[in-house]
Amino acid sequence: MTMNETLHPNRVAERLEPPEDSMHLRPRPAGLVGPEPIPLAVLRRYAGRSLLRVAALDREEVVALSRFAALLESIEISEYRPLSGKLVITAFFEASTRTRLSFESAALRLDGRVISIPDGTTTGVRKGEALEDIGEMFNAYGDLVIMRHTETDSLERLQRGLRIPLINAGNGSGEHPTQALSDWYALLKWRPDLALETPRDGRKLHLGILGTPGSMRAVKSFLLMALLFREHIERITVISEMADPFGEDLQGPIELAGVPYEVTNDVQSHLSELDVIYMNSIAFLGDSYRALDSRYKLDASSDLKPGAVVLHPLARLDELDRSLDATEHNLYWTQAHGAVFIRQALFLSTFNRFGRLPENIPLG
């Protein structure tokens, strides 16, 4: 088998869909796959690379990874064992449910192998072992490391001894770039025209953020990735209890992008204007967590714009009421379910395993 520079999705077999009554609120991946080939040259840029921050990605790469994820969601490739022989280390020094399990599910469904640190208190760190030394050991134990840690500088410390690729699964109040990929994969399935370089018929989005991006790493990464799609964004409204919700990591990039934005603490005056609402429940403040202010809660009676969608990285507390689950506004299940496929796309790109994809995807 030889390799060309495109994946043609129009000749692949459809994955069996779940029952229709469980899917009626979820955008299907087919609209994002489309008839155009997926550029392998763009996906190959990630071969052997680490992903620590959103700044490591450009818009073209986000769109290509999302289209590749949509293809993976539409077909069944597990029998081809594309990650066979590769071993992924999930090193979670901070508690996680969805992120760790979706990474492990993505690897195992591609026939990769996983060794896991599900709880940092069971490691030598508890005895004072340095992350620099742990990084050196990881070189011998696996082919790729996925790490979550409570300390923002943990990535740099681990990398001092690490020579294999590293994926950031959340570092203190830093970033969570693969969560942002999951977020924008969901939005691209909802609105495939966001993949275009310029808006179609002037359809721009008014993005709303409920929370404090500067201290909520998932929100921060979502907002940084949103700036890659600046041509599609009319305005950003941040609704926060803090007068300065951005911090140094965000203020400069937002101003440089030239996207109009405003900061307010008044939920009710702006809710009905928003096309996309991104919310989170937890802020990381130094060495502790704080829940979202009780004023910023959504339920089925909230004054949401018709057709608007709500994103939430989960886990939720009482800020996102379950009465929204069965409404048109729920995009958070799509966001959560798509995480496996966007992480599969990232794995296959990092390991450059395109040659092991099914034969009915022409790679000639």
C-alpha positions, -999 to 999 in steps of 0.1 A, spaced: 0 0 0 13 34 -9 4 68 6 -11 98 -12 -18 132 4 -55 129 9 -81 108 27 -113 105 6 -142 100 30 -169 95 3 -159 58 -2 -160 47 34 -186 25 51 -210 42 75 -206 33 112 -238 19 126 -256 48 144 -271 45 179 -309 44 180 -325 75 166 -342 85 198 -308 88 215 -293 109 187 -319 135 179 -301 162 198 -266 154 185 -252 166 152 -239 138 131 -204 138 118 -213 133 81 -218 171 75 -183 178 86 -167 149 66 -181 163 33 -169 154 -2 -136 171 -1 -105 151 8 -89 155 42 -53 168 37 -28 143 51 0 168 47 -17 189 74 -23 160 97 13 148 93 26 181 108 18 165 142 39 134 137 62 131 168 51 164 183 39 173 217 7 193 224 10 215 254 -9 247 245 -35 258 220 -8 281 204 8 249 191 -22 246 167 -33 267 138 -68 269 123 -60 246 94 -48 219 118 -79 222 140 -102 218 110 -82 189 96 -81 171 129 -119 177 134 -127 164 99 -104 134 105 -123 128 138 -156 130 120 -143 103 95 -132 81 124 -167 86 140 -183 75 108 -164 42 102 -152 12 121 -115 8 121 -107 -12 153 -101 -44 133 -72 -28 115 -54 -22 148 -37 11 137 -20 17 171 -8 -19 175 26 -19 192 23 16 207 21 22 244 4 53 259 11 64 294 -18 83 311 -2 101 341 -29 117 361 -16 134 392 -50 152 395 -84 135 396 -102 130 363 -131 109 349 -139 119 313 -104 131 302 -85 101 314 -111 75 303 -116 91 268 -79 91 262 -76 55 273 -107 45 253 -93 63 222 -60 43 225 -76 10 233 -101 12 205 -72 16 181 -55 -14 197 -29 7 215 -18 -3 249 -22 18 280 -4 20 314 -20 45 338 -13 65 369 -49 72 380 -39 88 413 -7 108 419 -7 99 456 3 63 447 35 74 429 70 84 441 59 120 440 44 115 474 79 107 486 93 137 470 104 123 436 110 150 410 89 152 378 122 156 359 132 121 370 98 107 363 101 121 327 134 102 323 118 70 333 88 75 310 111 74 280 117 37 288 81 28 297 61 41 267 58 59 234 36 89 244 27 106 277 -6 122 286 -3 142 318 -27 161 341 -12 179 371 -23 204 397 8 226 391 10 249 362 47 245 356 45 207 357 48 203 319 81 222 317 95 201 347 85 168 332 99 177 297 134 184 312 138 146 312 113 136 286 122 127 250 88 112 238 57 133 229 37 148 257 0 158 256 -12 182 282 -45 170 298 -47 200 321 -20 218 341 -32 237 371 -47 270 359 -28 267 326 -45 251 296 -64 220 284 -58 220 246 -75 187 238 -106 198 256 -106 228 233 -103 204 203 -133 185 216 -152 218 220 -145 230 185 -151 195 170 -186 197 185 -191 232 171 -179 222 137 -203 193 136 -231 217 146 -220 243 121 -198 228 94 -196 262 77 -172 272 105 -146 252 86 -147 277 58 -121 305 58 -148 332 55 -183 331 69 -211 320 47 -238 347 42 -224 368 70 -234 342 96 -212 352 125 -214 339 161 -219 358 193 -199 338 218 -208 339 255 -185 328 284 -200 321 318 -171 320 342 -135 332 346 -113 322 317 -81 333 334 -86 307 362 -106 280 343 -82 262 321 -109 246 299 -125 279 293 -92 296 286 -83 270 260 -117 272 244 -113 310 241 -78 308 227 -90 283 201 -120 306 193 -95 333 182 -83 309 155 -118 312 140 -120 350 145 -135 356 110 -166 337 122 -170 356 155 -190 388 157 -184 394 194 -174 377 227 -192 384 259 -177 372 291 -201 371 320 -181 369 352 -181 379 389 -146 392 384 -138 426 369 -107 412 351 -115 376 342 -87 372 316 -53 374 332 -21 379 313 -25 347 292 -56 360 275 -57 397 274 -29 401 249 -41 374 224 -77 388 225 -66 423 218 -42 411 191 -70 391 174 -91 422 170 -124 405 180 -148 428 198 -154 418 234 -171 429 266 -170 419 303 -202 420 324 -216 405 355 -252 408 343 -264 374 330 -300 383 322 -292 413 299 -271 393 275 -283 357 276 -308 360 248 -282 375 224 -257 346 226 -254 319 199 -229 298 218 -226 297 256 -195 281 272 -197 275 309 -178 256 336 -184 251 372 -148 250 387 -121 277 388 -86 269 400 -74 296 423 -37 291 433 -40 259 453 -77 254 456 -109 252 436 -140 274 437 -174 268 422 -191 291 398 -211 319 414 -247 308 421 -261 337 399 -248 320 367 -271 290 364 -289 278 333 -321 256 331 -349 250 306 -366 283 316 -335 304 309 -340 331 283 -318 314 256 -319 324 220 -337 300 197 -311 277 182 -284 287 207 -262 259 220 -246 253 254 -212 238 259 -198 225 292 -166 204 297 -182 186 326 -184 175 354 -213 198 362 -226 209 395 -259 228 398 -250 255 373 -262 234 344 -296 220 352 -306 186 338 -338 201 324 -316 214 295 -305 179 286 -336 172 264 -336 206 246 -321 219 214 -296 238 234 -277 208 246 -244 205 227 -225 192 258 -233 155 251 -219 159 216 -189 176 231 -183 148 256 -189 119 232 -167 134 204 -137 136 227 -128 99 220 -127 105 182 -107 138 183 -82 121 205 -80 92 182 -73 116 154 -45 132 174 -30 97 183 -30 86 147 -14 119 136 12 119 164 22 83 156 18 88 118 -2 56 115 -22 66 84 -9 36 65 -28 13 88 -62 27 80 -89 6 61 -83 -2 25 -116 14 15 -100 47 24 -78 52 -7 -42 58 3 -27 51 -31 
